[in-house]
Amino acid sequence: MPSIDSLKTRQDLAVGRKKYAYYSLPAAEEAGLAGISRLPRSMKVLLENLLRNEDGVSVTEDDLKAVAAWIENKGAVEHEIAFRPARVLMQDFTGVPAVVDLAAMRDAMAKLGADPAKINPLNPVDLVIDHSVMVDHFGDAKAFGQNVEREYERNIERYNFLRWGSSAFNNFRVVPPGTGICHQVNLEHLAQTVWTAEEGRKTVAYPDTVVGTDSHTTMINGLAVLGWGVGGIEAEAAMLGQPIPMLIPEVIGFKLTGKLPEGATATDLVLTVTQMLRKKGVVGKFVEFFGPAIAGMTIEDQATIANMAPEYGATCGFFPVSQATIDYLTATGREKARVALVEAYAKAQGLWIDETSEDPIFTDVLELDISTVVPSLAGPKRPQDRVELTVAAPAFATALADVFARPTDAPRVAVEGEKFDLGDGDVVIAAITSCTNTSNPSVLIAAGLVARKAHALGMKVKPWVKTSLAPGSQVVTDYLTDAGLQKDLDALGFNLVGYGCTTCIGNSGPLDPAVSKAINDNGLVATSVLSGNRNFEGRVNPDVQANYLASPPLVVAYALAGSMRIDITKEPIGQDKKGNDVFLKDVWPTSDEIAAIQKKSVTPKMFAKRYADVFKGDEHWQAIKVTGGQTYEWDDNSTYVQNPPYFEGLSMEPAPVSDIVEARILGIFGDSITTDHISPAGSIKKASPAGQYLTNHGVDALDFNSYGARRGNHEVMMRGTFANIRIRNRITPDIEGGVTKHFPSEDTMSIYDAAMRYQSEGRPLVVFAGKEYGTGSSRDWAAKGTRLLGVRAVIAESYERIHRSNLVGMGVVPLQFKEDGWQKLGLTGEEIVTIRGLTDANVGKLKPRQDLWVELFRPSDGKMARFPVRCRIDNQTELDYFKAGGVMPYVLRNLARGDEK
């Protein structure tokens, strides 16, 4: 293949009266990248990214040729590239620690004698506060206001900090609480499909790409924006202008044909797609949708499918630019010039899809005739476990016995102080929630129509059901109100409870105490039905074991029926005011009814009005007084936000990396240790180190909040690292939870306490693990907490890609067994570990993926052993980060040096 000069591919694109510079893929093909016109469109976006950023260092000509070679190898050859997203999206749980790190970098910059104002995101960052509202109040007109008040009471320290950040940093915007879910705000307003940036006198156009600190960032793939969720450290690196290393992916084509049948919804379609792709196996791969059915799909339908990429396991679920993209951008109030640019750019770059388009080459192809889709749910524990509605009742009965080990004929039990009883399978939570469905007017209007028909018949929701409506944006309220449907939803208890992620992330709030007591005293398998994307056991509510994902209209139907044990396709879901049986078919709307209301009530004016002042916030947000200037005024008494110690003693030149000598073992773990095991998540137990810390700081247990809400305080988070109640440390094999032994004393204690004792003794630490270390949601604190506990190396059989990268980003070296794992070593935890070859003082300086030797000394018998490992610092960029002590010190020093010049 001939050499490629990327600069020669830069051309002008005239759109109306304006000219844009862009990097032309057709020109690149003519210049020698043969066959790239047949690449999947998601791969074309990656190729343009490399073409535009080729610098001979992080992106080379070999990288361009490797992408072009995809046509032949279809992603089967491992080749790492450096991806630079156009922007970063954050939600508040994962975004707060990133802003804390920025604030800490400004303090460190000042201590280095440089200008702290130099610390700003180098790529645009939008943080949407959407994860903090809880459904404490529901079922009446006051619920929304009461939940907002409680939200601010719980989170005012965090909101004070974010309010400061929104004014202190350039290139950083905060969407205040009560606006919507980050993914829907992204879809309706923030995303542009084609991004632009000013370079001198030229405006450069390029594909809108994004990484987000929430796994469902993939929802934006429905608007032809390539994006996915990443760990917080990766997001911080992208925010600070650093590339994200990734392997060139395989791309699975998913061909959609036909038309959704009457009675089926976009939710039913996505549950079917999720099941198919899970069965196929697409972890770590791109999925790209194509086929004739796309012409009849709305962007909202596409976004519903794209949202669930984490559930079907793919990196992303990409839809190309089509006429629907243009129509949606116009309907949601994007600028006319931007809409015109999107169409012209997509057609010029071969990113457009219509009925005349030639199908790309894919790694493999699946096909679904969507006319075969039927009403479905997914549950009781996993999103991919689709159950057709017609067999949902017997399937629950089977799960009751097989999954929950509960007799199918257990009697119903009385509820103290109430006129009703409860039994297994009763629906105690019915929630219209989550980013998956609340972006889609068709299913929300359908839910409103079910409520309207039921209300007209005089039907009521069963008294044990906690109902809630948490829209993804304020526009939803506008069109439901305009259509008169909100009144009908209110009549059934589906009042507005807040704009944000609620039930899907466990913010469902408490059940009625009497209902909760009846469930727990009698071991009942209560159920929830939610229009979400996550239904793992224990996630939705601690009292609810069985959870089912369903379309919003089915959520309303099950609230009326009150039980998963009723076959709602055949049995009555309730009675009307005269006592007559009412069946699902009596209240289910037709597609024509839904479409007529959507056409009339969803208008561009609503989007324009709601997003005109999207960063302004309500009176609560505006009342927050901003304190501090370029640097933050840290409050030593805050239990939510603290200045992390990453930059303590930082000098302009990093200290030489030293070998790890005579380290102690903090933990020995088995296979598939996830970031849920490593990183603190969920509720904080009073007896835990984090709970003791909060108690000592005057926080009542009722106000502990969650680890997620306290991610801005390293003191809480490091105490929760390796503290999962289900983690099992082989040093203490008979004890479940975050416990270890300190050596040589052999005292048993929490992992945090042992780490602190080792630190006081000046001992470095290592962790041993098995296969697939760090799988799951790639939380930043899984790496940050590891570092703060004093762990300098992790030695595992294999790693999840993002967690391995995050460890390097925090200055922790990931090492991989070359031969047998730790089991063959007979480890007890008493061993003293030495790892040589890390320091540049050694002959043959450390190189990416270099082989090293680990020495083990066992004091009890005086025996010494050695075994080989591969250093999983995989490229030069990562090695630079490691030598600097992590990605943040690396960037900080570079900015400080620039300031010196």
N, C-alpha and C positions, 0 to 999 in steps of 0.2 A: 504494500500500500504506500503511495507517495506521501511525502511530508505535507502537513496541513498548516497553512498560515491562517490562524483564526481571525486576524485583523482584516484579511481580505474578504471575510464573510460579512463584515459589518456594512450594512447598506441603509438606504433611506426608504421609509414607508410614508407615502402621502395619504393623509386621511382628512378629507375636507381641505381646509386652508392650512393645516398644520403638518409639518414633517417630523417624523420620529426616526431616530437611529435604531437599528435592531440587528441582531446577529442571525443571518438568514440560513436556515437549514437546507433549502434547495441549493444555495450557493456553496455550502459545505459539501453537499453531495457532488456537485460539479468539480469541487476542488480535490476530491479524492476519497471522501467517505461514502463509498459506493453502497447503494441499496438502502440507505437510511430512510428513504420515503416509505418503506414497508415496515418500519419499526412501529410497535405499539405507541400510541400518542403519549402515554405516560413516560415512555422511554425517550421520546423526542423532547419532552420537557427537561429531563435530566441531561440530555445531550446539549441542549441550548445553554443550560446552566454551566456546563463545563466549557463550552465554546466561549462564552462571555467572560469566564473567569480564568482562562488559561494564562498561567504566569510562569510556566516552566518549573515551578517548585511544588505547590500544592496541587496544581492541575497541569498535566503534561500532555504532549502530543500522543503519548502512548495511551493515556486515558481516553482520548477521543477515538482512537483506533479500536480500543477495547469495546467501546459502546457500539461502534459500527460493526464490529465482528459479532455482535449479538445475533444478527440475522442468521449467522451460521450455527452458533453454539446455543442460542436461545437461553442464555444465562447460566449455562451449565459450568462455565469456567469461572473460578473465583478471581475477581479483580476488584480491588478496593478503590473507590473514588472519593473525592471531597465535594460534598454537596453544600451549597450556600443558599439557604432559604431567603426569600425576599423579606420575611418578617417573622415575628414570634407572637404567639397567642398564649395568654395565661389565664387561669382562673385563680381565685384568691387563696385557696388552700396551698396550691403549689407555687403560686406567684409571690406570696409574701417572703419566703426565704430567699428568693432571687433578688428582691428589692432590698432585703436586709444585707445581702452580700454586696450589692452596689453601694449601699450607705457605708458599710465597713470599708470598702475599697476607697471611698472618698476620705475617710479618716486616715487610712494608711497613706494615701497620696499626700495628705497634708504633713504627716510625720516624716515623709521622705523629702520634704521641702519643695514639693511640686504643687501645681495648681489642682485642687480637688475638683474644680469644674470640668477638668478633662475627662472625668469618669461619667460617661453617659452611654446608654445603649447606642451602638453603632448601626444597628438595624432597627427598624421601627418595632415597637413593642406595644401591644394592647393587653391590658389586664382587666378582665370583667369580674366583678365581685358577684358571684352567683352560688357559692357553695355553703353559705353560712346561715341561710334562712331555714328554720325548722317548723314543722307543722305542730306547734303547740296548741293552736286554736284552730277550729274548723267548724263548718256547718252553719255559719251565720254571717251576716253582713259585716260584723266587726272583726272577723278572723284576720283579714289582711292587715289592718291597722295594728292589731294586737301583736301579730307575729313580727311586724316591722319593729315595733317598740322593743320587743324581747331580743330581736336580732342585734339592735344597736347596744342594748344593755350588755349582752354577752361579748360583743366584739369591738367595743369602742376603742380599745387600745390599738388593735390592728388597724381599724379604720382611720384613727389619727395618723398612724404611720403612713398608710397608703395615700392619705390626703396630702401629707408632706411630699411624698414621692412624686405625686402627679404634678406638683408645682416646681420641684427641685430639679428634675431630670428632663433633658431634651429627648426627643424621640420616644417618649414614654407617655402613654395615655391610660387613664383609669376610667372605666365605665362603672358608675356608682351602683350600690345595692338597689334592688327593686327595679332594675331595667330589663333583665332577661338572662337566659342561659347563654354562656359565652359562645357556644356553637351556633345558636340561632341568631344572636347579634352579629356574629361573623358572617353568616349566610345572608342576612337581610341588609347588612350595612357595611361592615368593615372590608370584606373581600371585594376585589375588583376584577378578578379573572385575568386581566392583563395589568401588570404593575408598571409604574414609570419612575424614573429617577433623573435628576438633572446632573449632567456631566459637562461642565463648562457652559457653552452656549447651546448644547444639544440636550434634547429630552430622549432618553433611551427607554424603549419599551421592551418588556420581557414578561414571561409567564408569572402570574401571581403564585407564589409557593409559600408554604408556612409550616413551621413546626410548633407544636403546642404542648403545654404541660398537662394536658388531659388526653387520655387515650382516644376519646371520641372526636378529637380534632379532625378525624377522617370524614366527618359529615360534610366538610367543605368540598370534598372530592365531587359531590353532586353538582357543584357549580364550576366544574372543570378547573379547580384549584388543587394542585398536587400538595398534599400535606398529610401529616400523621403525628401521633403523639410521641414524645421523647421524655427521657428523664430530665429532672430539673437541671442537672449539671450540663447536659448537652444543650438544653435551652439557654442556659447562661452563656455558654461558649458561643452559640449562634448570636445571641444578643450582643455579645462583645466582638462580633465580626469574625469569629473563628469558624472554619469549615467543620461540618459534621462528617466524619468518615463513615462510609457505608459500602457494602458489597453491591456490585451491579446485580440487580434482582432478576429472578425469573418472573415472567408475567403470564398469568393465567387469563385467557380470554373467556368471558362469560357472555354467551349469545342469548339475547332475549327476543322471543318471537311471540306473536299473538296479542291478545287483549284481555285485561282482567275481566272475569265474568261478573255478572250482577251478584251483589252480596259480598264479594271479596274486597278487601281493603289493601292499601299499601303495606300495612303491618303484616297481614297474612303473607304477602309477597316476600317481605324481608325475612320472615321466619323460615320460609321455604328456602330462600337463597342461603341463609345462614346454615341450615341443616345440610344442604348440598355441599357447600364449601368446606364445612367441618369434616364431612365424610371424605372429601377429596384430599384434604390436607394442604393448606396454603400458608402455613406459618412462615413468616419471613419473606413472603412473596408479594408482588403486586397482583391485584386483580383489576382487570379493565373490562368494562361492560360495552357491548356493541350489539348490533342487530336491529331489525326493523321495528321492534316494539318500542325502542327508545323514542322514535318520532311521535308516539302517542303518549309519552310520559311527561309529567310536569317535573320541574326542577325539585319541587318539594318531595315527590315520589323518589327521585334519584337520590336526594339527600338522606331520605329515610334508609335507603339501602346502604349508602356509603357510610352512614353513621355507625352501622353495626360491624364494620371491619374488625374491630378488636374481638367481637364475639365469634366471627368466623375465622379469625386468626391471621388475617392478612395484614401487611403493612398499611395498605390502602385499598380502597374500592373506587376506582377512578371512572368518571364519565367524561367523554370529550365535549368540546364546545359544539353546540348545535343551535338551531333556531330557538329552542326552548330556553337556552342560556340568555340569548338576546332579549327574549320576551320577559324573562324574569328580572334581568337587570333593569329593564325599562319600567316594569311594574313596581319595583321596589324603590324607585326614585333615584337611581344612579344618574350621573350627569350624562347628557346626550353625547358629548364628545367622547367620554369613556366608552359608552356602549358602541359607538361607531368604531372606535379603535379596537375593541375586542373582536368585532366581526372581521374587520380588515386584517388584523394581525393573525387571527386563527386561520383564515383562508390562505394568507401568504406563507404560513409556516407548515401547512399540512396538518393542522390540529383540529380542523372542522370535520364534522360528521353529518352526513345526510343520506338520503336513499341511494345516491349515486356513488357513495364512497366505496373504495376497494377495502376489503377487510385486511387488517395488518397481519403480520406473522406473530404467532404467540408460542409460548413454551408448550402450552396445552390448551384445550378448549372444552368448556362445559356448555350445555345448552338447556334452556328452560322455555317451554311454551307456557306463557303466563296465563293462558286461558284454562290451564289445569289447576291453578291455585284455588284452594278452598279455605274457608274460615278456620283459623287455627289459634292455638295458644302454645306457649313453651313453658315447660316446668316438669317437676316441681322445684328443680335446683339449678338447671343450666339453660342458657339461652338457646343452645342448639337442640334441645330435647323437644322438638315440635310434636304437638298432639293435635290431631284434627278435632274440631269442635264436636263432631258427631260422636266421638268416642272419649271425650274428655272426662265424663263422669266415671265410666268403668276404669279408665286409666288411672284416675285418682284412687279408686278403691284398691287397685293392684299396688300402687305406690304406697298406700297406707300400710299394707301388710309387708311388702318386700323392701321398701326403702326406709320406712319409719318404724317397722317392727311393732305395729299397733293393730290390735284386733279390729276387724271391720265391723263388728257388731257391738262395740262399746256403747253404753247408754249415754244419752245426753245428760248434762248436769245443770242444775239450777245456778243462776247468777244472783249473788246476794244483792238485795234491794231493788231488783229489776223484775219485770213481768215476763221475761223471756228466759229460755235456757240455751245452752251452747253444746255443740257436738263437733266431732272431728270433721274437717272439711269446711266448716263455716268460714265465710269470707269476712274477716274482721278489718281489712284495709282494702279500699277500692280507690285507687289514685290515678288521676289523669296527670301524668308527670313525665319528665325527662326530655332531653333534647331530641330523642329519636322521633317521636310522634308530634310533639307540640310545635314543630316547624311546619306541619302539614295541615293546611286548612280543611282538606277533604275529610280527614278522620275526626278533626275537632268539630266541624259542622255536623258530621254524622252523629257524634256523641250528643251534641245539642238537640238534634232531631229525635233521637231516642228519648232524651229527657222530655222534650215537648210532647211527644205522643203519650208517654207514660204519665206525665203530669195532667194532661187533658183527660185521661182515664181515671184520675184520682189515685194513682199508685204511689206507694211510699217505699223508700229504701228500708231494708231491715234494720231494726234498732241497734244491732250490735256492730254495724259496719261504720268504720271511720272513713269518711269521704273527703276528697280534696281535689282541687284543681290548681295546678301550678304551671301556668303557661310559660312558654319559652321567651315570649316578648310581650310588651304592652300592646302591640298590634293585634294580638289574638283577642284581647279583651275588647278592642275596638270593633272588630268584625263580629264577634259573638253578641256584643251589645247592639250593634247596628241591625243585626238579623233578629233581635228579640230572643235569642237563644239563651243568653246568660240568665234571664229570669227563670227559664225552665230548668236550667242546671241548678240555680240557687234553690228552687223549690224542692229539689231532690237532695240537697245538702252539698252539691258540688260548687260551693262558693269559692271565690278566689282566696287562696291562702298565701300567695307570694309569687314573685317572679324569680325562679331559680331552681337549681337542682335540689330536689327534696327527697322523696321516697326512694328513688333509685340509688342514692348514695347513703341511705340509712338515716336521713333526716326526716323520717316519718313522724317523729314525735311519739309520746307515750300513748298507749291505749287507755281507755277508761279503766280506772283502778279495779273495778269489780270484774270487768271482762278479763283483764290481765290475771287477776287472782284465780278466776275460774279455770283459765287455760293452764296456769302453772301448777295449781293444786291438784289437777286431775290429769296432767300430762297430755292435754288435747293437742292434736295436730291442726292448729288454726292455719288459715290460708290468707294470702293477699293476692289481689289481681291488680296489676299496674301496667301502664302503657310505657314501660321503660325498656332498658337494654340489659340490666343486671338483675339477676334473681337468685344469687347464691345464698345458701342457708346462712342465717344470722346477719345478713347484710341489710335487709329491709327493716327488720324490727326483731329485737331479741325474743319476743313472745311468739313470733310467727315462723314456723318451720317450713311450710310449703308455700312457694311463691310462683306465680304464673304471669308471664308477659302476655299482653293482649292488646288489641286495638282499643282506642278510647271508647267507641260505642259498646264494645263488649265489656269494658270496665263498668259502664253504667248498667248494662244488663245484669252483670253478676252482683252488683250492689243491690239491685231489685230482688234477684233470686236469693241471695244471701248464703249460697253454699255451692261448693264445687261438686257436691254429690248429686246435684240435680242435672239431668240431661236437658239443657235449655233449648236444644233443637226439637225436643218432643214434649217435654213436660212444661207446665205453666211456670212463668217466672214471677207470678204474683196475681193479685186480684184487683179488679177495678173497684170504684166506689160502691157498686151495687153487689159486690161479692162474686162477680163472674171471673172465671179464669182468663188470664191474659198470657198469650204466647209470644215468643221472640218475634215471629213473623208479623205480629200485630203492631209492633213498635219500630221495626227495622226500616230505615229509609231506603229509597231507591237511589241509584246513581244520578238520575235526572234531578231529583229533589236536591241532592247535595250540590250538583253543578250549578243549578239555578241560583241558589243562595250564595255560593262562592263568587259567581260572576257579578252579582249585585252588590255584595257586602264587603268584598276584599278589594280595596281601591288603592291606587298609588298615593293618594293624598294622606292616607293613614300612615304609610311608611315615612313620607316626607315630614309630617308633623311630629311623629314620635322620635325621629332621629335628628331633627333639627338641632336639638340641644342635648344630645345623648350623653355628653360628658358633664353636664351641669348638675344633675342629681336633684333629689327632693330637698325639703326643708331640713331634714335631719343631716344630710350630707353637707349642705351649705352652712349649717350651724357649727360644723367642726372648725375650730380655729387652728390654722397652720402655725406650728412653732418650728424654729430652726431655719437656717438659710441654706447655704450650699452643703453643709454637713448637718446631720441629724442630732438633735438634743436627746441623747439616750436617757431613758428613765431607769435608774438602777432598781426601782421597785416594781417595774413592769414584769408580769409573769407571761406575757405574750411576745414581747419583742426585746431582744437583747443583742448587744454587739458581739458577734462571734469572734473566737480567738484565732482565726485563720492567719491573721497578719501580724500577730504579736512578734516583736523583735525583727520585723522584716527589714532587710537592708537592700541597697540597690543591686548588689551582686548576690545571687543565691549561694548559700553554703554548699560546698561539694557534697554530693550524695555519698553517704557512708554505707559500708556493708552492714548487714544485720547480724549482730554478734550477741550470742548467748540470750536469745529471746525466749520468752515463756509462751506456752500455748494457751490462748484464751478459750478456745472452743474447738471441738472436733464434731463435724456434722456429716450427715449422710447425703444421699442423692436428693435432687429437686428441692433444695432449700431456696425458697422464693424470697423476693424482696418484701413480701408480706410477713415472712418470718424474721427478716433482718431489720426492716424499717418499722418504727413504731406507727401504729394505725389503730383506729377505733377508740373505744373508751379507755380512760385512765383509771386503773384500780387504786384504791386508797392505800393498800399495803405495798404497792410497787415503789421502786425508787423514785419514779416521777411523781407518784401520789404523795410520797413523803416530802419531796421537795415543795410541792404546792401547799401542803398542809403547813410546813414550816414557814411558808411565806404568807400565811393567813388566808389561804383560799379554802373555802368550805367545799366539801366533796360534791355538793350539788352544783357548784360552779366550776368544776374541773374542766368542763367542755371536753373536747376530744384532742388526740394527738394532732390531727389534721389542722385544727384551729390554732394550735400552739406551735406550728412549724417554724415560727419566727423566733423561738427561744431555744437555743442550743442546749441549755441546761435541762430542759424537759426532754428534748429529743434524744440526746445522747444517753439519758437514763432509760429510755425506752428501746434503745438499739439491742437487738438479740433478746428482747424481753417478751416475745410472743408466748402466750400461754400454751401453745401447741409445739413449740420448738423443742427438740430433744438433743442435748449435748452429750456425746458419748463419754465425756469425762465423768459425768454424773448420770449413768445410764438408767437408773431407777427413778429419776426425777424428771417430770415433764415441766417445761417452762425455762425461762432465762436464768439458769443456774449453772455454776461451775465450781471447781475447786481451785483454791490458791495454793501454789507450791512455793517453797517446800513445806509450808505449815499444814497442808491438806485440809484447811478450813473450807467448808462448803458455804457459799454465799452467792448473791446475785452477780451476774456477769459484770454489771456496772461497778459494784463495790470491789470486785476482784481487779478490774482494770485500773481503778483508782489506786488500789494498794500497790499494784505493779508499777504504776507511774511514780508513786512516791519512792519506790525502790530503784527507780531509774532503769527499769527493765522494758525493752521493746517487746511487742507482742506479735504473734502470728495466729492465723486461723487455718485449720484444715477442713476440707469439704470434699464431697463426692462429685457426681456428675450434675450438669445443668445448674451450676451454682448461680443464683441471682435471677432465676426466671420470674415471670409475672410482671406486674406493673413496675416500671423501672423508676422507682422513687429515688429522688436525690439523697434523701436521708439514709438510705441503705449504705451509701458510700460515705457521706459526711459523718454519720454516727460512727462508722467503722474507724475512720481516721481519728476522730476526737477521743475515742477510747484508747488510742495509742497503738492500734494495729498497723504495722508497717508492711505486712505481706499476707496475702491469702494464697494458699496452696490447694488447688482443686483439680479434679479430673477433667472438668470442662466448665465453660462459662456461658451464660446468656450474654449476647453481644453488647447490649447497652450497659449492663451492669459492669462488665469488664472494662468498658471505656470509662464509665463513671469512676471506678476505682482509680484508674490512672489519672483522671482529672482531679482527683483529690490527693494525689501523691502517694497512693498505696499501690504496691507492685503486685499484679496478679501473676502467679506462677502456676504452670500446668504440669502435672505428672507426665513423664514420658513413658513410663512403664506401668507398673501396678499402682493402685491408689493407696491411701493411708491404711486400709485394712490389713494389707500384707506386712505392714511395718510393726504391727502389734502395739500401737500407741496407747498409752494410759493417760497422758496429759502431764506427766512429770518431766518429760523430756525437755532438754535445753537445745534450742535450734540456732544454727548459724548458717547464714546464706552469704556466700562471697561472690564477687564479680560485678557488684553493682557500682562500686566506686570507680571513678575515672583514674584513680591512682593505680589500678590494676593494669597489667599488661593486656593489651587488646581491649580497648574501651568498650563499654556496653553498647550493643547494637540491637535494633529491633528484632524480636523473636530469637534472641540468643539463648543458647543452652547454658545452664548453670548447674551447680551442685549444691545440695542441701546436706548439712551435717547434723546428725542427731546424737546427743549424748544422754544416756540414761543414768542418773545418779545412783539409783538403787543397786545396780550391778556393775556400774562403771563401763558398760559397753558403748561402743561408738559405731554408727552406721552412716552410710552416704547413699544418696539416690539422686538421679538426674531429673531436672525440670526444664521446661521451656519458659522463658520470660515472655509473657503475653503483652508486652508493650509492642504493639504490632507495626508501628510506622514511625517515621522521624518526627512528625508533629507530636505524637504522643510521648516520644522520648524527650522532646523539648519541654513539654508540660511537666513530666516527671522530674526532670532535673531542676526545674524551677520551683518544685514543691506543689505543683498543681496548676490548673488552667488559670485560676484567678491571679495568683502571684505572677504568672507568666505575662498575662495581659497588662497587669498593673505596672510591672517594671518597663514594659515596652512603651506604655503611655508616658510614664515618668521620664524615660530617656528622651522621648520626643519633646517633652516639655523643656528638658535641659537645653536641647538644641535651639 
